[in-house]
Amino acid sequence: MVASWFLNLHEVSYWFSSPIWLALAAFQIWMFIDAVRKGEWIWAVFIWLFPGLNALLYYFLVYRAAPSATRGFELPGAHDRRRIRQLQAQIHHLDKPHHHSQLGDIYFQQGKLEKAEASYRAALERDPQDIDTRAHLGQCLLRQKRAADARPLLEGVIAENPKHDYGYTMMALAETLTALGKTDAALHLWKEVTENHAYARAKVQLAELYLADNQPELARAELRDVITEDIYAPAFQRKRDRVWVRRAKGLMRKL
């Protein structure tokens, strides 16, 4: 069978009728489009000019290099990888705190937490009172499992502005308190978040605390909301929330 497949490689009609070729072609196009969308121009050129191996390399080295440390815990807003060089040039020439902070946000989105922390600290050296930088550094430390270090930063931001970052900072503080074993305080924060926002991230973690407190009906209601809302959510939101939707479905199966 394998020998026959290789013997037919030179036949154009075989290539266009072979499901293997069609699958490879679809994979090639998929990786090329993803590289263009992400601004990975060198990868896009090599994928187009030298198909096959380069598409496979891109898949493992770039596409699969999703930030597992921050998946499901993204900062609000979108961050373009192409901005890295622009920001580095601006830092070199101007050295403004917001440039360091914006660079930290991009590194955070990429899951490069040590680089993100260094950028946030550089920003705070230049502007210690910047609320966004303090909040995002707190989130960065939390994702590095340094909840005790994150707590004073996040609490300070929430004391100053409870609605900071559309509730993302309050969610981070709730996660911090949970990590530190302060579940009652975390529960209070999760309730406050879900009263003002329909974030799957908040509803699932609130449900987990309800389950830990032996309140399955309250947990079930939150999980049901997450699963139902996902059906009607736009594509970008479904992609953002898929970690939490899977988690919600897993918890529902156990109830």
Phi, psi and omega in degrees: 000314179296317180299319179297322179298316180291324180295334183266001184299327185281351182272115183300319181298327179293317181302316184281348178255350183280127176296332178295314180296317181299320179295317179295320179295318179297319179297317179300313181295319179302311182292323179296314180297319179297319179296319179295316181297327182271358180076021178273073191292322179296315177299318181300317180296314182292324177296322182285317184279327183232077185292167177095265185297319182293325176296320179293317178297318179299319181302315184277326186271334183239302185299313181281352181279039177295148184287084183301329181293334182241007180295124183091352182234033183296157172281155178293148179094168181254150182227126186264126180300331181295343182286345185302308182295322178298315180293321178299321178292319179295322177296319181298319185270326188246327178056047180271146182299322183291335176291317176299318182294318178296322177295321176300321179298319180294315178299322178299313180298328179279353182082011179269077193289326179294319177293321178298315180300317180298320180291318179297318180293325176296322178294318181290332175297330182266336178209086186295343186262358184297119187290322180295316181296318179297318180295315184288327173296318177301317178295321179297315179296321178299316179294339175271012179064037177242060185300321181298324178285328182287327189304308183298326178294311183291320178297322179297319179293315181295323177297327181278321182207096182300337182264013186304138178054040175058032179094353181294322180292322177295323176297318179297321178293320177299319178294323178296313180295322176298315180298331180269003178083010180267065190290326179297315178294322178295318179301318179299317180292319179298320178298319180296320179296312184290340175289337184246344183219157179253035183293128177298323178304318181285317183295320181293316181287330172294318178299321179296322177290324175299317179296319179296333179265013178060046176235069187297327182292319177295321178296316181300321180297317179294316181294321178297321178299316181299312183292319180292314182295330180296328182298323186256002183285151175294163187302317183297323180288322178297321178294318181295323187263002188299328177300316183284327178294317177299319180295320179296317180295321177297320179291323180295325179294335181273346182278000000 
